Amino acid sequence: MNLFLHQFILALLFITLFAPGVKAVEPSTSIKEMVQTGETFAAIIERVKPAVVYIQVKKERKDDDKKPAFPEGSGNDPILKEFFGDKSNSKEGKFSFADTTSYGFGSGFIFNSDGYILTNSHVIRDGIEITVTMADKRKIPAKIIGEDRKTDIGLIKIDGKDLPTIPLGDSGQLKSGHWVLAIGSPYEFIQTVTAGIISATGRNSLGISDYENFIQTDAAINPGNSGGPLINMYGQVIGINTAFLTQTGGYMGIGFAIPINMARTVSEQLLKDGTVTRAWLGVALQDAEIEQLAEQGLPSTTQAARVVEVTGNSPADYAGLQKGDLILAINNTPISGSADLRNRIALSVPKSQVTLEYYRKGIKTSSKIALGTL
């Protein structure tokens, strides 16, 4: 559009809106709804922001860590990068190889008024000094209560009473299309808010952590968002922002968050014991393929985990599970695949009893199994 035409349109718009005797156009219903959505976002943010914190971590680097987190040219490599806690991506630039310490940063949120904060394990990993900056700019030292690297969940604590908190929601109720808000400190811009939707749930096999059941969102997530909350429209945390897919080192519309139901279970163990103890079944699994489902007389849309190996003298072995069995449900709840079953077993209480439903030679069978300890 040329400059003259642009100025003409602006002048015409000004006359239309402000000329004497000309009434302003009433906003349509759809515009009113958009305005109301914006006001809803603002109200949620105002309520939860005081509980979102910025985390700075001083780390002692090992000899094999004394290298840039991103070698030259790696920014063009289309892989998942778990780097939110690396100072080499901050505004202050890369650290020197001669340094014996490095500095990481990330986000977190207070979920307990006594000062307990959830974040990512990779944010606080190898931390020797942690400082939490509150929304009111107070800087408070924090200590590590525990971390679980297999799920990338970390728990730290600051001293305080009656601190602002964010309630935890139910990530099991999420659906693609639900509105969400991400809050954190991307590139150290503290208290940054982005909005988007749930793109998908149950994402796994990404290579980010050992136990994966990620929420995928298009809310903008960048370096420094890691550990911050993903918020639903009720002002509840439904995920911990963890990683994103990138070819450039920045936002590309595909971010991943740990479901809060998983984080809740892990954090309870960290709070109690400082570590996580997992249940053990003793099988190797893979997603069932269409041909394998057909052999059992099951529809091609069936979600099942196929047993590819049974460990000797394991709970699965004692219960009689065999190679080729197709597991469809645990405790009367259908599974969405092998990763889902593996996660549910791992988050179960060791020595507890579970019921597995599976098909063998076209016959539906169920077995009660006393889980072991991993």
Secondary structure, 3 states (H helix, E strand, C coil): CCHHHHHHHHHHHHHHHHCCCCCCCCCCHHHHHHHHHHHHHHHHHHHHHHHEEEEEEEEECCHHHCCCCCCCCHHHCCEEECCCCCHHHCCCCCCCCCCCEEEEEEEEEEEECCCEEEECHHHHCCEEEEEEECCCCCEEEEEEEEEECCCCEEEEEECCCCCCCCCECCHHHCCCCCEEEEEECHHHCCCEEEEEEEEEEEECCCCCCCCCCEEEECCCCCCCCCCCEEECCCCCEEEEEEEEEECCCCCCCCEEEEEHHHHHHHHHHHHHHCCCCCEECCEEEEECCHHHHHHCCCCCCCCCEEEEEECCCCHHHHHCCCCCCEEEEECCEECCCHHHHHHHHHCCCCCCEEEEEEEECCEEEEEEEECEEC
